[in-house]
Amino acid sequence: MGIILGLLVAVGYGTSDFIGGVISRRIPSITVVATTSVIGPIVLALVVIIETNTSHINAPTAREWLIAAGAGIGGVIGLSLLFRGYAIGRFSVVAPITAVVATLAQILWGLARGEQPSIIALIGIVITVVAAVIISQSHAAPDAQTEIAIAERPALKIELTIAIGAGLAFGFSGVAYAEAGSSNGIWPVLIARSVFCLAAVLIALAAGKRVIASRPNLGPALLSGLIEAVALAVFVIAIRQDFLSIVSPIAALSPAFVVLGAAALLHEPIGKIRAGGLILALGGLLLIAVG
């Protein structure tokens, strides 16, 4: 079940990130982050109310409040950097590198905490990470003395710097969710998303930017936030049913949906090598599922 949920998380994250990334090319990325953050706490509060009335869950401890708040801070930093990367760079580079870094951080933490996936699952994890790296590569010929190849190099450095920063922030956030406790339902997610929302609003105000996007960007931004909040709740449920080191690489397949969306709707070229990387990622997912 954890694997299926992880795949649903990948679809949700990929869809949400693509929508938010497109909007970030029209308006400041922090405005997009702040707008998308508004809907999450509202939806999650309703889920917590329902969950509290239908099942027995424990109230979060002070430690769990702090850890969940840390997850929210990591999330707002990660999403702000991610949308900034989408605004100035290529979806096909920023998305997979962010996912690789975040996944490696969570896998290493899970293994350090004593998780023991099967050998087949470990091979699938490695293949999935390698596939994400392949998807992220610049495929201009190294000896091509063309203006495009030369101009791409500094842009790639900026994209990688932003993506690595986003990945580290998301990795920290994912680990925090895993450590926030498993007996208090969706409470940790609600706490984290509330802190996320508050931080995003304060950052937008400090930067002198709009907190809420205006039309016609408002609707898509809220939709992105709704999808992301649901995907995050599913992620928390998934890591409570399976190893973090198993769920994380599956959720890291979200860049595939971002890249495909960019290719189909923005006509951003994928290329044969990146397409091969996407196929390899699916193979890694199959091994994880079999393992």
C-alpha positions in Angstrom: 0.0 0.0 0.0 2.9 2.4 0.8 4.1 2.0 -2.8 0.8 2.8 -4.3 0.4 5.8 -2.0 3.9 6.9 -2.9 3.0 6.9 -6.6 -0.1 9.0 -5.9 2.1 11.4 -4.1 4.4 11.6 -7.1 1.4 12.4 -9.4 0.1 15.0 -6.9 3.4 16.7 -6.4 4.2 16.7 -10.1 0.9 18.2 -11.0 1.0 20.8 -8.3 4.6 21.8 -9.0 3.9 22.2 -12.7 0.9 24.4 -12.1 2.8 26.5 -9.6 5.9 26.7 -11.9 3.9 28.0 -14.8 2.3 30.7 -12.6 5.8 31.6 -11.3 6.8 32.7 -14.8 4.0 35.3 -14.7 4.2 36.7 -11.1 6.7 36.7 -8.3 7.4 33.2 -7.0 6.9 34.1 -3.3 3.4 35.4 -4.2 2.7 32.0 -5.8 4.0 30.2 -2.7 1.9 32.4 -0.3 -1.2 31.9 -2.4 -0.9 28.2 -2.7 -0.3 27.9 1.1 -3.6 29.4 2.0 -5.8 26.5 1.0 -3.8 23.8 2.7 -4.6 24.6 6.4 -8.3 25.0 5.7 -8.6 21.6 4.0 -6.4 19.9 6.5 -8.3 21.4 9.5 -11.5 19.8 8.1 -9.7 16.5 7.8 -8.4 16.7 11.4 -11.9 17.5 12.7 -13.4 14.5 10.9 -10.5 12.3 11.9 -10.8 13.3 15.6 -14.5 12.5 15.6 -14.2 9.1 13.8 -11.0 7.6 15.3 -8.8 7.7 18.3 -5.7 9.9 17.8 -3.4 11.4 20.3 -2.8 15.1 20.7 0.7 16.1 19.5 3.4 16.6 22.2 5.5 19.7 22.5 8.3 17.9 20.7 6.0 16.9 17.8 4.8 20.4 17.5 8.3 21.7 17.1 9.3 19.0 14.6 6.1 19.6 12.6 6.8 23.3 12.6 10.3 22.6 11.3 8.8 20.6 8.5 6.7 23.6 7.6 9.8 25.9 7.5 11.7 23.4 5.4 8.7 23.2 3.0 8.3 26.9 2.5 12.0 27.3 1.8 12.0 24.4 -0.6 8.9 25.5 -2.5 10.1 29.1 -2.7 13.4 28.0 -4.2 11.7 25.4 -6.5 9.3 28.0 -8.0 12.1 30.5 -8.4 14.0 27.8 -10.3 11.0 27.2 -12.5 10.7 30.9 -13.1 14.2 31.4 -14.4 15.2 28.0 -15.5 14.1 24.8 -17.1 11.5 22.5 -15.6 13.5 19.5 -17.0 16.5 20.4 -14.9 15.2 21.9 -11.7 12.5 19.4 -11.0 14.6 16.1 -11.1 17.7 17.5 -9.4 15.5 18.8 -6.5 13.9 15.4 -6.2 17.2 13.6 -6.3 18.7 15.6 -3.5 15.6 15.4 -1.3 15.3 11.7 -1.9 19.0 11.0 -1.0 18.6 13.0 2.2 15.5 11.0 3.2 17.0 7.6 2.1 20.2 8.2 4.1 18.2 9.2 7.1 15.9 6.1 6.9 18.9 3.8 6.5 20.6 5.5 9.4 17.5 4.9 11.5 17.7 1.2 10.9 15.4 0.7 7.9 16.3 -2.5 6.0 14.7 -2.6 2.5 15.3 -5.8 0.4 18.2 -6.0 -2.0 15.8 -5.8 -5.0 14.2 -2.7 -3.5 17.7 -1.1 -2.8 18.6 -1.7 -6.5 15.3 -0.1 -7.5 16.1 2.9 -5.3 19.6 3.3 -6.9 18.1 3.0 -10.4 15.4 5.6 -9.6 18.0 8.1 -8.3 20.3 7.5 -11.3 17.3 8.0 -13.6 16.5 11.3 -12.0 20.2 12.4 -12.5 20.0 11.4 -16.1 16.8 13.4 -16.6 18.6 16.5 -15.1 21.7 16.5 -17.3 22.5 19.1 -19.9 22.8 17.1 -23.2 24.5 19.7 -25.4 27.6 18.1 -26.9 30.6 19.0 -24.7 32.8 20.0 -27.6 30.1 21.8 -29.6 31.3 25.4 -30.0 27.8 26.8 -30.5 26.3 29.8 -28.9 23.6 27.7 -27.3 26.0 25.2 -25.7 28.2 28.0 -24.3 25.2 30.1 -23.1 23.7 27.0 -21.3 26.6 26.5 -18.9 26.2 29.5 -16.5 22.4 28.9 -16.6 22.9 25.3 -15.6 25.0 26.3 -12.6 22.2 28.6 -11.4 19.6 26.0 -11.9 21.6 23.4 -10.1 22.4 25.7 -7.1 18.7 26.5 -6.7 17.6 22.9 -7.2 20.1 21.6 -4.6 19.0 24.2 -2.1 15.4 23.2 -2.7 16.2 19.5 -2.4 18.0 19.9 0.9 15.0 21.9 2.3 12.5 19.3 1.1 14.7 16.5 2.4 14.7 18.1 5.8 11.0 18.6 5.7 10.4 14.9 4.7 12.5 13.7 7.5 10.7 15.9 10.0 7.4 14.5 8.9 8.7 11.0 9.4 9.8 11.9 12.9 6.7 13.9 13.9 4.9 10.8 15.3 2.5 8.2 13.9 -0.3 8.2 16.5 -1.7 11.7 16.0 -3.2 11.4 12.5 -2.9 14.4 10.2 -2.2 16.8 13.0 1.6 17.2 12.1 0.6 18.0 8.6 -1.9 20.7 9.7 0.7 22.2 12.1 3.4 22.2 9.4 1.1 23.7 6.7 -0.1 26.4 9.1 3.5 27.4 9.9 4.3 27.2 6.2 1.4 29.6 5.4 2.4 32.1 8.1 6.1 32.0 7.0 5.2 32.5 3.3 2.9 35.4 4.1 5.5 37.1 6.2 8.2 36.6 3.6 5.9 38.1 0.9 5.1 41.1 3.0 8.8 41.6 3.9 9.7 41.5 0.2 6.9 44.0 -0.7 5.1 41.5 -2.9 1.4 40.6 -3.1 0.3 37.9 -0.6 -2.6 36.7 -2.7 -2.3 36.4 -6.5 -4.8 38.3 -8.6 -6.9 36.9 -11.4 -6.4 35.0 -13.6 -3.6 33.4 -11.5 -5.6 33.0 -8.3 -7.6 30.0 -9.3 -4.7 27.9 -10.6 -2.6 28.9 -7.6 -5.3 27.7 -5.2 -5.7 24.5 -7.2 -1.9 23.9 -6.9 -2.1 24.4 -3.2 -5.0 22.1 -2.8 -3.4 19.3 -4.7 -0.1 19.7 -2.9 -1.8 19.6 0.5 -3.6 16.4 -0.3 -0.4 14.9 -1.7 1.5 15.8 1.5 -1.2 14.2 3.7 -1.0 11.0 1.6 2.9 11.1 1.9 2.6 11.2 5.7 0.2 8.3 5.6 2.5 6.4 3.2 5.6 6.7 5.4 3.7 5.4 8.4 2.8 2.2 6.4 6.2 1.7 4.7 9.8 2.6 5.0 10.8 6.2 4.3 13.6 4.9 2.2 11.0 3.1 0.0 8.3 5.8 -0.3 10.7 8.7 -0.9 12.2 7.5 -4.2 8.7 6.7 -5.5 7.5 10.1 -4.6 10.7 11.5 -6.3 9.2 10.4 -9.6 7.1 13.6 -9.6 9.6 15.3 -11.9 8.5 12.9 -14.7 5.0 14.5 -14.6 6.6 18.0 -14.4 8.8 17.3 -17.4 6.0 15.7 -19.4 3.7 18.6 -18.6 6.4 21.1 -19.7 6.9 19.1 -23.0 3.2 18.8 -23.8 2.0 22.3 -22.8 5.1 24.5 -22.9 6.8 22.7 -25.8 10.0 22.3 -23.7 12.1 19.6 -25.4 12.8 16.4 -23.5 15.4 14.8 -25.8 16.1 11.1 -26.2 18.4 10.8 -23.2 15.9 12.4 -20.8 13.2 10.2 -22.3 15.4 7.2 -21.6 15.8 8.5 -18.0 12.1 8.6 -17.6 11.8 5.0 -18.8 14.6 3.9 -16.4 12.8 5.6 -13.5 9.7 3.5 -14.2 11.9 0.4 -14.2 13.3 1.4 -10.8 9.8 1.9 -9.5 8.9 -1.6 -10.7 11.8 -3.1 -8.8 10.9 -1.2 -5.6 7.3 -2.6 -6.0 8.5 -6.2 -6.5 11.0 -5.9 -3.6 
